[in-house]
Amino acid sequence: MEEHKSETGRVCVTGAGGFIASWLVKLLLSKGYKVHGTVRDPSNEKNDHLKKLDKATENLQLFKAELLDYNTVEAAISGCEGVFHVASPVILSGISNPEEELIKPALVGTKNVLKACSKANVKRVVVVSSVAAIASNPDWPQGTIMDENCWSDEEFCKSTEVIYLLYLRIWILGV
Ligand SMILES: NC(=O)c1ccc[n+]([C@@H]2O[C@H](COP(=O)([O-])OP(=O)(O)OC[C@H]3O[C@@H](n4cnc5c(N)ncnc54)[C@H](OP(=O)(O)O)[C@@H]3O)[C@@H](O)[C@H]2O)c1
C-alpha cells in the first residue's frame, strides 16, 4: 500500500545567515520544509551560502528584515505555521551602548516576532536563547540544577562587564 505523505509546511527562520540559523535552514530544507529566511541585507555576500543549500532554489525565500522594523518581520512571518526566532545581536565585547546595541534589538525584536506570530496564527514558535541566560549566578548552590529559577545575576553580569549575559537574562525575563 502506498504510504500517504502529508505536505511539509512553511516555516520562518529569523537571522537565517547567522551561524546557528544557517544550519537550521539547511536541516529544514533537507526535510522538505518551505523556508522564509530573514536577513538584513540579501545582497551581502555573507548570505550567499544560503542560496547554495540543497533545495534552496525551490524552497528558500529570503526576506529583508530588521528586528526593530515590525512591518519587515510581519512580511517574513506571514503565511508560516512555524517560526524559529534565532536572530539576535551576538556581540561579546567592544560595546559602547549595550541598551541600544544589545538589549533593544533582543527585547523589542522578540516582541515584534511574537506579535507577528500571533497575527499570522503561527502554530509553534521556538525562541533560541543561551545557557548564558542562567549560567552566571555566583550565589546558586553548587550541584543544584540550573533551570528557570536560576537566572544570571544582573549585578554580577554588570560587574564582569560581560553584558551579553545580562542581555540574555533580560531577553528571557523581560526585566
Ligand atoms: N553560537 C553559539 O554557540 C550559541 C550558543 C548559545 C546560544 N546562542 C544564541 O543563538 C542565537 C544566534 O547565535 P549565532 O551564534 O548564530 O549568532 P550570529 O552568527 O551572529 O547570528 C546572529 C544573526 O542575527 C541577526 N541579527 C542581529 N541583529 C539583528 C537585527 N537587529 N535585526 C535582524 N537580524 C539581526 C544577524 O544578522 P546580520 O547577518 O545581518 O548581522 C545574524 O544573522 C543568539 O541568540 C545566541 O545568543 C548561540
Backbone and ligand atoms as CSV (ligand in chain L), in Angstrom:
chain,resi,resn,atom,element,x,y,z
A,1,MET,N,N,0.842,-1.188,0.000
A,1,MET,CA,C,0.000,0.000,0.000
A,1,MET,C,C,0.891,1.257,0.000
A,2,GLU,N,N,0.493,2.233,-0.810
A,2,GLU,CA,C,1.321,3.432,-0.893
A,2,GLU,C,C,1.123,4.298,0.359
A,3,GLU,N,N,2.227,4.695,0.970
A,3,GLU,CA,C,2.134,5.484,2.202
A,3,GLU,C,C,1.746,6.920,1.860
A,4,HIS,N,N,0.731,7.441,2.609
A,4,HIS,CA,C,0.342,8.827,2.359
A,4,HIS,C,C,1.349,9.765,3.026
A,5,LYS,N,N,1.897,10.681,2.241
A,5,LYS,CA,C,2.881,11.601,2.794
A,5,LYS,C,C,2.263,12.998,2.836
A,6,SER,N,N,2.057,13.531,4.062
A,6,SER,CA,C,1.437,14.850,4.124
A,6,SER,C,C,2.441,15.919,3.699
A,7,GLU,N,N,1.896,17.013,3.188
A,7,GLU,CA,C,2.766,18.081,2.696
A,7,GLU,C,C,3.479,18.760,3.870
A,8,THR,N,N,4.767,18.946,3.735
A,8,THR,CA,C,5.515,19.586,4.814
A,8,THR,C,C,5.267,21.088,4.736
A,9,GLY,N,N,5.274,21.721,5.893
A,9,GLY,CA,C,4.816,23.103,5.976
A,9,GLY,C,C,5.826,24.178,5.633
A,10,ARG,N,N,5.375,25.394,5.923
A,10,ARG,CA,C,6.166,26.588,5.630
A,10,ARG,C,C,6.578,27.210,6.963
A,11,VAL,N,N,7.851,27.436,7.139
A,11,VAL,CA,C,8.331,27.985,8.413
A,11,VAL,C,C,9.263,29.170,8.153
A,12,CYS,N,N,9.396,30.005,9.178
A,12,CYS,CA,C,10.294,31.159,9.065
A,12,CYS,C,C,11.471,30.982,10.034
A,13,VAL,N,N,12.661,31.321,9.568
A,13,VAL,CA,C,13.851,31.332,10.430
A,13,VAL,C,C,14.408,32.747,10.409
A,14,THR,N,N,14.423,33.403,11.581
A,14,THR,CA,C,14.969,34.766,11.605
A,14,THR,C,C,16.498,34.715,11.714
A,15,GLY,N,N,17.140,35.698,11.103
A,15,GLY,CA,C,18.609,35.740,11.135
A,15,GLY,C,C,19.218,34.568,10.396
A,16,ALA,N,N,18.595,34.200,9.249
A,16,ALA,CA,C,18.946,32.952,8.545
A,16,ALA,C,C,20.429,32.830,8.193
A,17,GLY,N,N,21.101,33.942,7.994
A,17,GLY,CA,C,22.502,33.878,7.576
A,17,GLY,C,C,23.475,33.659,8.718
A,18,GLY,N,N,22.983,33.692,9.951
A,18,GLY,CA,C,23.859,33.518,11.111
A,18,GLY,C,C,24.321,32.079,11.270
A,19,PHE,N,N,25.200,31.867,12.242
A,19,PHE,CA,C,25.827,30.558,12.436
A,19,PHE,C,C,24.797,29.463,12.724
A,20,ILE,N,N,24.036,29.625,13.780
A,20,ILE,CA,C,23.081,28.576,14.161
A,20,ILE,C,C,21.949,28.486,13.144
A,21,ALA,N,N,21.433,29.639,12.726
A,21,ALA,CA,C,20.279,29.633,11.820
A,21,ALA,C,C,20.616,29.005,10.467
A,22,SER,N,N,21.835,29.184,9.999
A,22,SER,CA,C,22.204,28.595,8.698
A,22,SER,C,C,22.096,27.076,8.741
A,23,TRP,N,N,22.552,26.492,9.848
A,23,TRP,CA,C,22.456,25.035,9.987
A,23,TRP,C,C,20.996,24.602,10.079
A,24,LEU,N,N,20.220,25.409,10.754
A,24,LEU,CA,C,18.799,25.099,10.892
A,24,LEU,C,C,18.095,25.164,9.524
A,25,VAL,N,N,18.407,26.180,8.754
A,25,VAL,CA,C,17.802,26.313,7.412
A,25,VAL,C,C,18.171,25.092,6.574
A,26,LYS,N,N,19.432,24.706,6.638
A,26,LYS,CA,C,19.886,23.524,5.883
A,26,LYS,C,C,19.077,22.284,6.289
A,27,LEU,N,N,18.895,22.098,7.596
A,27,LEU,CA,C,18.148,20.936,8.089
A,27,LEU,C,C,16.689,20.985,7.623
A,28,LEU,N,N,16.080,22.143,7.761
A,28,LEU,CA,C,14.662,22.270,7.384
A,28,LEU,C,C,14.470,22.002,5.890
A,29,LEU,N,N,15.369,22.530,5.073
A,29,LEU,CA,C,15.268,22.295,3.626
A,29,LEU,C,C,15.423,20.806,3.323
A,30,SER,N,N,16.339,20.166,4.037
A,30,SER,CA,C,16.587,18.740,3.778
A,30,SER,C,C,15.366,17.897,4.150
A,31,LYS,N,N,14.523,18.431,5.037
A,31,LYS,CA,C,13.322,17.690,5.443
A,31,LYS,C,C,12.104,18.105,4.632
A,32,GLY,N,N,12.306,18.943,3.641
A,32,GLY,CA,C,11.218,19.288,2.723
A,32,GLY,C,C,10.404,20.513,3.095
A,33,TYR,N,N,10.834,21.240,4.144
A,33,TYR,CA,C,10.086,22.457,4.510
A,33,TYR,C,C,10.331,23.573,3.506
A,34,LYS,N,N,9.308,24.418,3.375
A,34,LYS,CA,C,9.487,25.669,2.644
A,34,LYS,C,C,9.915,26.697,3.692
A,35,VAL,N,N,11.009,27.391,3.430
A,35,VAL,CA,C,11.588,28.242,4.469
A,35,VAL,C,C,11.612,29.708,4.044
A,36,HIS,N,N,11.088,30.560,4.943
A,36,HIS,CA,C,11.269,32.004,4.801
A,36,HIS,C,C,12.453,32.372,5.697
A,37,GLY,N,N,13.536,32.809,5.130
A,37,GLY,CA,C,14.691,33.189,5.939
A,37,GLY,C,C,14.817,34.699,5.964
A,38,THR,N,N,14.980,35.272,7.182
A,38,THR,CA,C,15.180,36.722,7.214
A,38,THR,C,C,16.677,37.040,7.281
A,39,VAL,N,N,17.056,38.041,6.511
A,39,VAL,CA,C,18.427,38.559,6.560
A,39,VAL,C,C,18.325,40.081,6.505
A,40,ARG,N,N,19.325,40.747,7.046
A,40,ARG,CA,C,19.235,42.212,6.990
A,40,ARG,C,C,19.612,42.751,5.627
A,41,ASP,N,N,20.503,42.018,4.947
A,41,ASP,CA,C,20.940,42.503,3.638
A,41,ASP,C,C,21.084,41.319,2.669
A,42,PRO,N,N,20.023,41.053,1.904
A,42,PRO,CA,C,20.064,39.895,0.995
A,42,PRO,C,C,21.193,39.974,-0.026
A,43,SER,N,N,21.660,41.171,-0.327
A,43,SER,CA,C,22.709,41.275,-1.358
A,43,SER,C,C,24.115,41.095,-0.784
A,44,ASN,N,N,24.218,41.043,0.540
A,44,ASN,CA,C,25.538,40.860,1.158
A,44,ASN,C,C,26.049,39.440,0.901
A,45,GLU,N,N,27.289,39.357,0.421
A,45,GLU,CA,C,27.816,38.036,0.049
A,45,GLU,C,C,27.933,37.073,1.237
A,46,LYS,N,N,27.869,37.612,2.459
A,46,LYS,CA,C,27.953,36.705,3.617
A,46,LYS,C,C,26.720,35.796,3.721
A,47,ASN,N,N,25.669,36.132,2.944
A,47,ASN,CA,C,24.477,35.276,2.937
A,47,ASN,C,C,24.424,34.343,1.729
A,48,ASP,N,N,25.454,34.393,0.898
A,48,ASP,CA,C,25.429,33.600,-0.349
A,48,ASP,C,C,25.337,32.094,-0.105
A,49,HIS,N,N,25.923,31.647,1.024
A,49,HIS,CA,C,25.906,30.196,1.285
A,49,HIS,C,C,24.482,29.649,1.358
A,50,LEU,N,N,23.540,30.506,1.756
A,50,LEU,CA,C,22.150,30.045,1.884
A,50,LEU,C,C,21.584,29.651,0.520
A,51,LYS,N,N,21.939,30.451,-0.467
A,51,LYS,CA,C,21.383,30.200,-1.813
A,51,LYS,C,C,21.964,28.933,-2.427
A,52,LYS,N,N,23.091,28.474,-1.883
A,52,LYS,CA,C,23.730,27.268,-2.439
A,52,LYS,C,C,23.264,25.986,-1.729
A,53,LEU,N,N,22.442,26.112,-0.724
A,53,LEU,CA,C,21.988,24.910,0.000
A,53,LEU,C,C,21.091,24.059,-0.899
A,54,ASP,N,N,21.115,22.763,-0.658
A,54,ASP,CA,C,20.234,21.833,-1.392
A,54,ASP,C,C,18.786,22.280,-1.255
A,55,LYS,N,N,18.080,22.314,-2.338
A,55,LYS,CA,C,16.643,22.665,-2.399
A,55,LYS,C,C,16.379,24.150,-2.138
A,56,ALA,N,N,17.437,24.965,-1.997
A,56,ALA,CA,C,17.223,26.388,-1.728
A,56,ALA,C,C,16.505,27.067,-2.900
A,57,THR,N,N,16.846,26.673,-4.092
A,57,THR,CA,C,16.242,27.329,-5.256
A,57,THR,C,C,14.723,27.204,-5.217
A,58,GLU,N,N,14.240,26.012,-4.893
A,58,GLU,CA,C,12.791,25.803,-4.890
A,58,GLU,C,C,12.136,26.250,-3.584
A,59,ASN,N,N,12.821,26.039,-2.482
A,59,ASN,CA,C,12.100,26.141,-1.202
A,59,ASN,C,C,12.584,27.215,-0.228
A,60,LEU,N,N,13.605,27.949,-0.598
A,60,LEU,CA,C,14.064,29.011,0.328
A,60,LEU,C,C,13.792,30.390,-0.265
A,61,GLN,N,N,13.082,31.187,0.530
A,61,GLN,CA,C,12.815,32.561,0.111
A,61,GLN,C,C,13.426,33.498,1.156
A,62,LEU,N,N,14.279,34.398,0.701
A,62,LEU,CA,C,14.904,35.320,1.654
A,62,LEU,C,C,14.111,36.624,1.734
A,63,PHE,N,N,13.919,37.082,2.958
A,63,PHE,CA,C,13.196,38.338,3.203
A,63,PHE,C,C,14.159,39.315,3.874
A,64,LYS,N,N,14.147,40.535,3.407
A,64,LYS,CA,C,14.958,41.567,4.056
A,64,LYS,C,C,14.195,42.027,5.296
A,65,ALA,N,N,14.749,41.768,6.461
A,65,ALA,CA,C,14.018,42.133,7.681
A,65,ALA,C,C,14.968,42.605,8.771
A,66,GLU,N,N,14.541,43.623,9.457
A,66,GLU,CA,C,15.264,44.178,10.611
A,66,GLU,C,C,14.340,43.990,11.815
A,67,LEU,N,N,14.861,43.402,12.882
A,67,LEU,CA,C,14.028,43.066,14.037
A,67,LEU,C,C,13.252,44.260,14.599
A,68,LEU,N,N,13.841,45.448,14.495
A,68,LEU,CA,C,13.193,46.627,15.073
A,68,LEU,C,C,12.135,47.222,14.147
A,69,ASP,N,N,12.024,46.679,12.945
A,69,ASP,CA,C,11.049,47.191,11.979
A,69,ASP,C,C,9.930,46.153,11.838
A,70,TYR,N,N,8.846,46.388,12.594
A,70,TYR,CA,C,7.790,45.371,12.681
A,70,TYR,C,C,7.273,44.926,11.319
A,71,ASN,N,N,7.067,45.866,10.418
A,71,ASN,CA,C,6.472,45.501,9.123
A,71,ASN,C,C,7.325,44.505,8.349
A,72,THR,N,N,8.637,44.634,8.463
A,72,THR,CA,C,9.513,43.697,7.742
A,72,THR,C,C,9.445,42.306,8.381
A,73,VAL,N,N,9.305,42.274,9.691
A,73,VAL,CA,C,9.194,40.997,10.408
A,73,VAL,C,C,7.865,40.336,10.045
A,74,GLU,N,N,6.817,41.131,10.043
A,74,GLU,CA,C,5.484,40.591,9.731
A,74,GLU,C,C,5.449,40.006,8.318
A,75,ALA,N,N,6.065,40.688,7.371
A,75,ALA,CA,C,6.056,40.211,5.979
A,75,ALA,C,C,6.728,38.839,5.865
A,76,ALA,N,N,7.775,38.633,6.632
A,76,ALA,CA,C,8.509,37.365,6.548
A,76,ALA,C,C,7.732,36.224,7.214
A,77,ILE,N,N,6.995,36.544,8.265
A,77,ILE,CA,C,6.305,35.504,9.046
A,77,ILE,C,C,4.928,35.156,8.454
A,78,SER,N,N,4.371,36.092,7.736
A,78,SER,CA,C,3.040,35.870,7.152
A,78,SER,C,C,3.028,34.580,6.313
A,79,GLY,N,N,2.025,33.755,6.538
A,79,GLY,CA,C,1.892,32.516,5.763
A,79,GLY,C,C,2.648,31.331,6.340
A,80,CYS,N,N,3.326,31.536,7.483
A,80,CYS,CA,C,4.110,30.431,8.071
A,80,CYS,C,C,3.342,29.774,9.215
A,81,GLU,N,N,3.544,28.468,9.369
A,81,GLU,CA,C,2.903,27.785,10.502
A,81,GLU,C,C,3.873,27.589,11.667
A,82,GLY,N,N,5.156,27.781,11.391
A,82,GLY,CA,C,6.141,27.667,12.464
A,82,GLY,C,C,7.191,28.760,12.318
A,83,VAL,N,N,7.714,29.213,13.462
A,83,VAL,CA,C,8.756,30.251,13.418
A,83,VAL,C,C,9.880,29.889,14.385
A,84,PHE,N,N,11.106,29.958,13.888
A,84,PHE,CA,C,12.294,29.807,14.730
A,84,PHE,C,C,12.918,31.194,14.842
A,85,HIS,N,N,12.856,31.776,16.032
A,85,HIS,CA,C,13.433,33.113,16.199
A,85,HIS,C,C,14.875,32.959,16.696
A,86,VAL,N,N,15.799,33.105,15.770
A,86,VAL,CA,C,17.218,32.900,16.087
A,86,VAL,C,C,17.999,34.216,16.026
A,87,ALA,N,N,17.507,35.177,15.263
A,87,ALA,CA,C,18.243,36.439,15.077
A,87,ALA,C,C,18.424,37.163,16.395
A,88,SER,N,N,19.607,37.643,16.611
A,88,SER,CA,C,19.902,38.404,17.816
A,88,SER,C,C,21.295,38.988,17.669
A,89,PRO,N,N,21.531,40.179,18.203
A,89,PRO,CA,C,22.904,40.677,18.159
A,89,PRO,C,C,23.773,39.828,19.084
A,90,VAL,N,N,24.821,39.247,18.554
A,90,VAL,CA,C,25.750,38.465,19.383
A,90,VAL,C,C,27.080,39.217,19.376
A,91,ILE,N,N,27.244,40.062,20.381
A,91,ILE,CA,C,28.459,40.891,20.469
A,91,ILE,C,C,29.029,40.677,21.865
A,92,LEU,N,N,30.218,40.148,21.923
A,92,LEU,CA,C,30.756,39.782,23.231
A,92,LEU,C,C,31.628,40.860,23.860
A,93,SER,N,N,32.132,41.783,23.021
A,93,SER,CA,C,32.984,42.829,23.595
A,93,SER,C,C,32.916,44.069,22.709
A,94,GLY,N,N,33.497,45.148,23.211
A,94,GLY,CA,C,33.560,46.381,22.432
A,94,GLY,C,C,32.209,47.064,22.289
A,95,ILE,N,N,31.351,46.896,23.281
A,95,ILE,CA,C,30.017,47.500,23.211
A,95,ILE,C,C,30.030,48.834,23.948
A,96,SER,N,N,29.670,49.905,23.264
A,96,SER,CA,C,29.674,51.203,23.941
A,96,SER,C,C,28.293,51.534,24.502
A,97,ASN,N,N,27.243,51.075,23.844
A,97,ASN,CA,C,25.897,51.377,24.305
A,97,ASN,C,C,25.058,50.088,24.315
A,98,PRO,N,N,25.194,49.294,25.402
A,98,PRO,CA,C,24.522,47.994,25.446
A,98,PRO,C,C,23.008,48.076,25.286
A,99,GLU,N,N,22.423,49.133,25.834
A,99,GLU,CA,C,20.959,49.279,25.752
A,99,GLU,C,C,20.517,49.286,24.278
A,100,GLU,N,N,21.193,50.103,23.477
A,100,GLU,CA,C,20.807,50.245,22.072
A,100,GLU,C,C,21.305,49.079,21.213
A,101,GLU,N,N,22.543,48.627,21.492
A,101,GLU,CA,C,23.170,47.635,20.600
A,101,GLU,C,C,22.708,46.210,20.876
A,102,LEU,N,N,22.410,45.917,22.139
A,102,LEU,CA,C,22.052,44.537,22.504
A,102,LEU,C,C,20.621,44.379,22.995
A,103,ILE,N,N,20.297,45.165,24.007
A,103,ILE,CA,C,19.047,44.899,24.724
A,103,ILE,C,C,17.829,45.262,23.885
A,104,LYS,N,N,17.892,46.419,23.222
A,104,LYS,CA,C,16.716,46.835,22.435
A,104,LYS,C,C,16.409,45.862,21.300
A,105,PRO,N,N,17.380,45.506,20.471
A,105,PRO,CA,C,17.045,44.560,19.400
A,105,PRO,C,C,16.567,43.209,19.930
A,106,ALA,N,N,17.165,42.763,21.042
A,106,ALA,CA,C,16.765,41.459,21.591
A,106,ALA,C,C,15.333,41.513,22.118
A,107,LEU,N,N,15.058,42.541,22.901
A,107,LEU,CA,C,13.747,42.618,23.567
A,107,LEU,C,C,12.644,43.053,22.600
A,108,VAL,N,N,12.845,44.203,21.957
A,108,VAL,CA,C,11.814,44.707,21.032
A,108,VAL,C,C,11.684,43.759,19.837
A,109,GLY,N,N,12.833,43.249,19.389
A,109,GLY,CA,C,12.811,42.329,18.250
A,109,GLY,C,C,12.002,41.087,18.562
A,110,THR,N,N,12.187,40.520,19.747
A,110,THR,CA,C,11.440,39.315,20.118
A,110,THR,C,C,9.951,39.630,20.250
A,111,LYS,N,N,9.649,40.808,20.805
A,111,LYS,CA,C,8.226,41.194,20.912
A,111,LYS,C,C,7.625,41.342,19.513
A,112,ASN,N,N,8.374,41.932,18.596
A,112,ASN,CA,C,7.868,42.083,17.223
A,112,ASN,C,C,7.612,40.723,16.583
A,113,VAL,N,N,8.536,39.798,16.798
A,113,VAL,CA,C,8.381,38.448,16.232
A,113,VAL,C,C,7.132,37.779,16.815
A,114,LEU,N,N,6.956,37.875,18.143
A,114,LEU,CA,C,5.798,37.225,18.776
A,114,LEU,C,C,4.487,37.868,18.325
A,115,LYS,N,N,4.501,39.185,18.167
A,115,LYS,CA,C,3.294,39.888,17.694
A,115,LYS,C,C,2.930,39.418,16.283
A,116,ALA,N,N,3.940,39.334,15.429
A,116,ALA,CA,C,3.698,38.892,14.040
A,116,ALA,C,C,3.233,37.433,14.016
A,117,CYS,N,N,3.776,36.610,14.922
A,117,CYS,CA,C,3.360,35.201,15.000
A,117,CYS,C,C,1.898,35.113,15.402
A,118,SER,N,N,1.511,35.935,16.355
A,118,SER,CA,C,0.125,35.917,16.813
A,118,SER,C,C,-0.791,36.339,15.667
A,119,LYS,N,N,-0.397,37.380,14.952
A,119,LYS,CA,C,-1.227,37.872,13.842
A,119,LYS,C,C,-1.371,36.814,12.744
A,120,ALA,N,N,-0.308,36.063,12.518
A,120,ALA,CA,C,-0.316,35.072,11.431
A,120,ALA,C,C,-0.841,33.708,11.902
A,121,ASN,N,N,-1.299,33.649,13.162
A,121,ASN,CA,C,-1.786,32.375,13.724
A,121,ASN,C,C,-0.763,31.253,13.589
A,122,VAL,N,N,0.470,31.570,13.882
A,122,VAL,CA,C,1.544,30.574,13.813
A,122,VAL,C,C,1.290,29.506,14.886
A,123,LYS,N,N,1.464,28.245,14.490
A,123,LYS,CA,C,1.137,27.165,15.426
A,123,LYS,C,C,2.208,26.982,16.493
A,124,ARG,N,N,3.478,27.131,16.101
A,124,ARG,CA,C,4.547,26.895,17.082
A,124,ARG,C,C,5.692,27.893,16.871
A,125,VAL,N,N,6.167,28.448,17.978
A,125,VAL,CA,C,7.289,29.402,17.922
A,125,VAL,C,C,8.421,28.865,18.793
A,126,VAL,N,N,9.608,28.846,18.252
A,126,VAL,CA,C,10.784,28.444,19.025
A,126,VAL,C,C,11.697,29.662,19.134
A,127,VAL,N,N,11.957,30.093,20.367
A,127,VAL,CA,C,12.851,31.234,20.579
A,127,VAL,C,C,14.182,30.695,21.099
A,128,VAL,N,N,15.238,30.991,20.372
A,128,VAL,CA,C,16.561,30.497,20.776
A,128,VAL,C,C,17.151,31.415,21.843
A,129,SER,N,N,17.575,30.813,22.933
A,129,SER,CA,C,18.235,31.569,23.987
A,129,SER,C,C,19.654,31.029,24.145
A,130,SER,N,N,20.151,31.035,25.346
A,130,SER,CA,C,21.508,30.535,25.590
A,130,SER,C,C,21.635,30.112,27.044
A,131,VAL,N,N,22.530,29.193,27.272
A,131,VAL,CA,C,22.847,28.800,28.643
A,131,VAL,C,C,23.368,30.017,29.420
A,132,ALA,N,N,23.845,31.007,28.680
A,132,ALA,CA,C,24.350,32.217,29.333
A,132,ALA,C,C,23.261,32.928,30.137
A,133,ALA,N,N,21.999,32.680,29.779
A,133,ALA,CA,C,20.889,33.328,30.489
A,133,ALA,C,C,20.765,32.846,31.935
A,134,ILE,N,N,21.307,31.666,32.219
A,134,ILE,CA,C,21.181,31.137,33.591
A,134,ILE,C,C,22.530,30.864,34.263
A,135,ALA,N,N,23.597,30.892,33.456
A,135,ALA,CA,C,24.862,30.340,33.954
A,135,ALA,C,C,25.606,31.236,34.953
A,136,SER,N,N,25.370,32.547,34.892
A,136,SER,CA,C,26.183,33.446,35.707
A,136,SER,C,C,25.464,33.882,36.966
A,137,ASN,N,N,25.429,32.981,37.908
A,137,ASN,CA,C,24.781,33.271,39.186
A,137,ASN,C,C,25.665,32.717,40.293
A,138,PRO,N,N,26.578,33.568,40.833
A,138,PRO,CA,C,27.558,33.070,41.791
A,138,PRO,C,C,26.939,32.557,43.081
A,139,ASP,N,N,25.690,32.969,43.380
A,139,ASP,CA,C,25.059,32.540,44.643
A,139,ASP,C,C,24.318,31.217,44.518
A,140,TRP,N,N,24.232,30.662,43.308
A,140,TRP,CA,C,23.471,29.426,43.127
A,140,TRP,C,C,24.240,28.263,43.764
A,141,PRO,N,N,23.583,27.477,44.626
A,141,PRO,CA,C,24.306,26.400,45.332
A,141,PRO,C,C,24.907,25.391,44.356
A,142,GLN,N,N,26.171,25.071,44.581
A,142,GLN,CA,C,26.865,24.094,43.728
A,142,GLN,C,C,26.112,22.775,43.707
A,143,GLY,N,N,26.007,22.176,42.538
A,143,GLY,CA,C,25.378,20.862,42.428
A,143,GLY,C,C,23.869,20.922,42.248
A,144,THR,N,N,23.279,22.125,42.394
A,144,THR,CA,C,21.824,22.251,42.207
A,144,THR,C,C,21.559,22.545,40.731
A,145,ILE,N,N,20.562,21.846,40.180
A,145,ILE,CA,C,20.250,22.009,38.757
A,145,ILE,C,C,19.844,23.450,38.469
A,146,MET,N,N,20.394,24.007,37.374
A,146,MET,CA,C,20.022,25.368,36.967
A,146,MET,C,C,18.843,25.270,36.004
A,147,ASP,N,N,17.740,25.941,36.359
A,147,ASP,CA,C,16.565,25.920,35.494
A,147,ASP,C,C,15.970,27.321,35.478
A,148,GLU,N,N,14.653,27.430,35.255
A,148,GLU,CA,C,14.052,28.765,35.175
A,148,GLU,C,C,14.011,29.489,36.512
A,149,ASN,N,N,14.450,28.824,37.585
A,149,ASN,CA,C,14.549,29.506,38.872
A,149,ASN,C,C,15.919,30.142,39.076
A,150,CYS,N,N,16.797,29.990,38.106
A,150,CYS,CA,C,18.167,30.474,38.271
A,150,CYS,C,C,18.574,31.331,37.084
A,151,TRP,N,N,18.258,32.605,37.140
A,151,TRP,CA,C,18.669,33.492,36.048
A,151,TRP,C,C,20.003,34.140,36.382
A,152,SER,N,N,20.786,34.412,35.365
A,152,SER,CA,C,22.071,35.084,35.590
A,152,SER,C,C,21.840,36.359,36.393
A,153,ASP,N,N,22.735,36.600,37.317
A,153,ASP,CA,C,22.559,37.698,38.260
A,153,ASP,C,C,22.917,39.043,37.596
A,154,GLU,N,N,21.973,39.964,37.654
A,154,GLU,CA,C,22.135,41.243,36.958
A,154,GLU,C,C,23.380,42.000,37.411
A,155,GLU,N,N,23.538,42.136,38.734
A,155,GLU,CA,C,24.676,42.906,39.252
A,155,GLU,C,C,25.992,42.214,38.922
A,156,PHE,N,N,25.994,40.879,39.005
A,156,PHE,CA,C,27.213,40.132,38.682
A,156,PHE,C,C,27.595,40.337,37.204
A,157,CYS,N,N,26.601,40.269,36.329
A,157,CYS,CA,C,26.873,40.453,34.887
A,157,CYS,C,C,27.435,41.844,34.627
A,158,LYS,N,N,26.844,42.850,35.303
A,158,LYS,CA,C,27.330,44.224,35.103
A,158,LYS,C,C,28.764,44.345,35.601
A,159,SER,N,N,29.041,43.696,36.749
A,159,SER,CA,C,30.374,43.825,37.334
A,159,SER,C,C,31.429,43.143,36.463
A,160,THR,N,N,31.048,42.076,35.767
A,160,THR,CA,C,32.025,41.383,34.926
A,160,THR,C,C,32.121,42.046,33.550
A,161,GLU,N,N,31.185,42.951,33.298
A,161,GLU,CA,C,31.101,43.659,32.022
A,161,GLU,C,C,30.844,42.726,30.853
A,162,VAL,N,N,30.432,41.481,31.160
A,162,VAL,CA,C,30.005,40.608,30.066
A,162,VAL,C,C,28.514,40.875,29.892
A,163,ILE,N,N,28.236,41.982,29.246
A,163,ILE,CA,C,26.868,42.462,29.153
A,163,ILE,C,C,26.001,41.509,28.324
A,164,TYR,N,N,26.641,40.718,27.499
A,164,TYR,CA,C,25.921,39.714,26.708
A,164,TYR,C,C,25.104,38.804,27.615
A,165,LEU,N,N,25.680,38.446,28.748
A,165,LEU,CA,C,24.987,37.567,29.694
A,165,LEU,C,C,23.756,38.262,30.248
A,166,LEU,N,N,23.934,39.545,30.534
A,166,LEU,CA,C,22.829,40.308,31.105
A,166,LEU,C,C,21.703,40.449,30.084
A,167,TYR,N,N,22.079,40.717,28.871
A,167,TYR,CA,C,21.032,40.936,27.874
A,167,TYR,C,C,20.246,39.656,27.633
A,168,LEU,N,N,20.924,38.505,27.720
A,168,LEU,CA,C,20.210,37.243,27.553
A,168,LEU,C,C,19.204,37.060,28.686
A,169,ARG,N,N,19.608,37.484,29.883
A,169,ARG,CA,C,18.710,37.377,31.034
A,169,ARG,C,C,17.503,38.288,30.806
A,170,ILE,N,N,17.794,39.505,30.361
A,170,ILE,CA,C,16.718,40.471,30.151
A,170,ILE,C,C,15.786,39.983,29.052
A,171,TRP,N,N,16.378,39.420,28.050
A,171,TRP,CA,C,15.596,38.953,26.930
A,171,TRP,C,C,14.578,37.902,27.380
A,172,ILE,N,N,15.036,36.978,28.224
A,172,ILE,CA,C,14.161,35.900,28.663
A,172,ILE,C,C,13.123,36.405,29.656
A,173,LEU,N,N,13.555,37.196,30.625
A,173,LEU,CA,C,12.647,37.603,31.689
A,173,LEU,C,C,11.827,38.836,31.324
A,174,GLY,N,N,12.348,39.613,30.374
A,174,GLY,CA,C,11.690,40.863,30.032
A,174,GLY,C,C,11.851,41.918,31.117
A,175,VAL,N,N,12.838,41.743,32.003
A,175,VAL,CA,C,13.074,42.748,33.064
A,175,VAL,C,C,14.561,43.080,33.154
L,1,LIG,N1,N,26.797,30.219,18.583
L,1,LIG,C1,C,26.649,29.642,19.772
L,1,LIG,O1,O,27.476,28.813,20.204
L,1,LIG,C2,C,25.437,29.951,20.625
L,1,LIG,C3,C,25.299,29.279,21.838
L,1,LIG,C4,C,24.185,29.518,22.621
L,1,LIG,C5,C,23.211,30.412,22.203
L,1,LIG,N2,N,23.356,31.072,21.024
L,1,LIG,C6,C,22.302,32.003,20.644
L,1,LIG,O2,O,21.855,31.695,19.333
L,1,LIG,C7,C,21.465,32.893,18.674
L,1,LIG,C8,C,22.229,33.013,17.353
L,1,LIG,O3,O,23.611,32.951,17.621
L,1,LIG,P1,P,24.712,32.795,16.454
L,1,LIG,O4,O,25.939,32.304,17.104
L,1,LIG,O5,O,24.141,32.022,15.332
L,1,LIG,O6,O,24.930,34.318,16.065
L,1,LIG,P2,P,25.274,35.012,14.648
L,1,LIG,O7,O,26.013,34.059,13.754
L,1,LIG,O8,O,25.897,36.313,14.976
L,1,LIG,O9,O,23.846,35.252,14.017
L,1,LIG,C9,C,23.004,36.228,14.524
L,1,LIG,C10,C,22.055,36.627,13.429
L,1,LIG,O10,O,21.148,37.608,13.959
L,1,LIG,C11,C,20.990,38.619,13.009
L,1,LIG,N3,N,20.650,39.886,13.640
L,1,LIG,C12,C,21.334,40.527,14.625
L,1,LIG,N4,N,20.729,41.678,14.934
L,1,LIG,C13,C,19.656,41.777,14.110
L,1,LIG,C14,C,18.641,42.755,13.940
L,1,LIG,N5,N,18.609,43.886,14.664
L,1,LIG,N6,N,17.704,42.538,13.005
L,1,LIG,C15,C,17.718,41.421,12.234
L,1,LIG,N7,N,18.655,40.460,12.353
L,1,LIG,C16,C,19.607,40.642,13.292
L,1,LIG,C17,C,22.326,38.713,12.292
L,1,LIG,O11,O,22.103,39.306,11.041
L,1,LIG,P3,P,23.276,40.012,10.199
L,1,LIG,O12,O,23.960,38.884,9.493
L,1,LIG,O13,O,22.562,40.948,9.316
L,1,LIG,O14,O,24.166,40.698,11.203
L,1,LIG,C18,C,22.743,37.258,12.217
L,1,LIG,O15,O,22.246,36.655,11.065
L,1,LIG,C19,C,21.763,34.035,19.641
L,1,LIG,O16,O,20.609,34.351,20.354
L,1,LIG,C20,C,22.797,33.428,20.591
L,1,LIG,O17,O,22.726,34.026,21.858
L,1,LIG,C21,C,24.451,30.857,20.239
